[in-house]
Each structure stands twice: as structure tokens, then as C-alpha cells.
Amino acid sequence: VAKGARVISIAPGRVVSVKDVSGFGRMIILQHGDYYSVYAKMNNVIVSVGNRVEKNTVLGSVDSTENKLHFELWKDKVRLDANKWIEE
């Protein structure tokens, strides 16, 4: 991932958390029904808790000090293989 690249939502949902987490920097959690997507190592977050987003909504950008995005996908309390959900 290029430094400063835009981070977009994988599906429609609602922003349930935006916070700083040690080791992960800025983190956003979106709820998509029973699913949750987690985006971390971000900066320039442009969404707030309670916002509704559509698929491909820009959430912010990748941290300019790193060149990677941390992404997780959960269903209820089970972590899923996020690679199956990421479009090339």
C-alpha cells in the first residue's frame, strides 16, 4: 500500500469506533450487520462515530510514516480471513 493511499469501506455500514490504539495508531471499526471491519495504521480519518458509509466510501488515508494498512474482518466474535473480502 502506498503511503498516504486512500482507505475505503469494503461494504455499507456504520462507524462504531474511531480511536488511537497503541501499536496500531488511528483505528476505525465499521459495523455491517453481524460483521465488523477494522482499519488501522491510518491518519487523516474523515469519518466519525455514528456516520453511515457506503461501499467504497473514503474513510481516511494510510499512515504517512508507514506503507501498510492493518485490516481485519470479524463476524460476531470470530475473526475471518480478510483476504477473501479484499478486491484487487
N, C-alpha and C positions, 0 to 999 in steps of 0.2 A: 504494500500500500504506500502510495506516495505521501510524503509529509504534507500536511495541510489538505489532503483529499477530503471531499465531502463524504459524510456518513449519512446513509439513507435508511429509512424504515423498511423492513422486509415485508411488512403486511400492515393493514389498517389496525389501529389500536389506540390506546390511551396511555399517556405518560403517567406512571405511578411513582417514579423516583428520579431525582436529579441530585447527585451529591458527590462529594470528594471522598475517595476511598484510598487508604494507604496502599501503595503499590500498584494501584490501578488508575490513579488520577481521577478526572471527571468521569462519572458513570451515569448512564441513563438506563432505566428499566421501563419497558413498554409492556402493557398487558394486552393480549389478543385473546379474549375469552379465557379458556383454560391454559393458554400458552403465555410465556413471558420471554421477551428477547432482551438481552443485556448487551450494552455497547459501552466499552471502557477505553481508557487511554485517549481521551478526547479533549479538545478545547473548543472555544467559541461555540458552546452549546446555545442553540437558538430556540429551544422548546422549554416549557415549564410544566410542572406537575399539574395534571388536570387537562392539559391540551389533548385534543383528539388529532390523530395523524392518519394519513392515507398511506398506502404502499408507495414507496419512493419519495416520501416527504424528507426533505433535508433536516437532519437533527442537529448538525454541527459539523465539525471537522476533526480529522485525526490530529493528535498532539504534535505540534511542530518540532518537539525535541526527539520524537521517535518516528519510526516509519512503519508502525504496526497498529492495528486496531484489535482490541480484545473483544470477541463476540461469543455469546453463549445463547442457547435456546433451551427452555425448560417447559415441560408440561406438568402442571401441578408441582410436585417436588422432585421430579425425575429429570435429570439433565439429558438432553438429546444430542445426537450427532448433528451439529450445526452445519457441517459441510453439505449435507443433503438439502439444505434450505437456501444456500448462497448461490445466486446466479452469477455466472461468469461474465 
